[in-house]
Amino acid sequence: MTTEEIQKEIESLEAKLTGDMFSDMEIRDKIHNLKMKLNGTKPANQEIDCVGCGS
């Protein structure tokens, strides 16, 4: 995915947020993982260690 595609996906997911913490939990997790991809950090479900955090 390109940076633009990731940003559009984040915007699409943010539009689906309802304000209910429990129903939004999965959407917020997806948004968080996409933002980590934009920032170059490793999402929790990745097996490859990231260079930035040194893990």
N, C-alpha and C positions, 0 to 999 in steps of 0.2 A: 504494500500500500504506500502511496505517496503521502507526503505531509498534508496536502490539500484534501485527499480522500479521508485521511484520519480525522482532520478537523471537521469535515462535513458529517462524518459518522458521529462524532462527539456532539455536534449541534443537533443532529437528528435524535440522539438519545436524550439529550437535555430537554428537548421539546416534549418527551414522553413522561417526564417526571410529574408525579401527582402531588408531592408534598407529604405523603404518608411514608414514613421512614421504612416500614416493613415491606410495603409493596414496591418501593423504589430501590431496595437494597441490591437486587441483581443488576438493575440499570446503572446504579452508581458504581458498582464493581466494574462493569464494562467500561464506563467512562474513565475510571481511575486507571485501568490497564491501558487504554488508548493514550491517555495523557503521559503515562510512563514511557510508552513507545516514542511519543513525540520528544520527550526529554532525554531519551537514550538510556533510561534505567530499565532494570529487569523486572517484569511482572512475576508474581509469586509462582505461577504455574510453569515457568520456564526452567528447563534443566541446565541451560548454558549460563555459567556465571558471568556476571557483568564486570567490566573492567573498572567502572567508576567507583563502585563501593568496595572493591577488593575482595569480594566473597569467593 
